[in-house]
Amino acid sequence: MNTTRTSCLRGSASSTGTYLAALTWLFTLFNSVRVLAYLPTLLAIYANGDGSQHSLLTWVTWVGANGTMAAWLYEHNGRRLNRAIAVNACNSLMCLATSILIIVYRL
């Protein structure tokens, strides 16, 4: 058994905690920015009055993917909210808003 490799993979509790804290904040940052990144698409659809250039199937799939991920995280987190759940729920709502706008302009 290679004990050097095993001990290197474990890392110290302090460095692991720092890594997880940084990863959590980076996840929150990038996924929060992602929520804002939907705005140009929403504005483009609204300004053009045309949703035909966007795939409704793709946006509805993203609604489901983000929504079910939020629900899955909620259930696996003892039915307590956290940042990951909130971010996935917000992403799902933005995808839903985009889907609705596409439908409105296709009618």
C-alpha positions, 0 to 999 in steps of 0.5 A: 500500500502506498501510504504517501499517496493516501495521506496526500489525498486526504489532506489536512482538515484545515485545508479541506475546510478552506477548500470546501468554503472556497468551493461553496462561495465560487459555486454561489458566485458563478451560479448567481452570475448565471441567473443574471446572464439570462437577462440578455436573452430575455431582453433580446426576445422581448425587443425582437418580439420573436421567440422562434430563434430559441429552442423551447424544448431546450429551455423547458428541459433546463426548467426541469433540470434546475427545478429537480436539482433544487428539489433533490438537494432540498430532500438530501439536505434534510429539507433545509434550504441552502445556497445551492438550493436557492441558486438552482431554484432561481435558475429554474425560475429564469428558465421558466421566464424565458420559456414563457416569453418564447411561448408568448411571442410564438402565439 
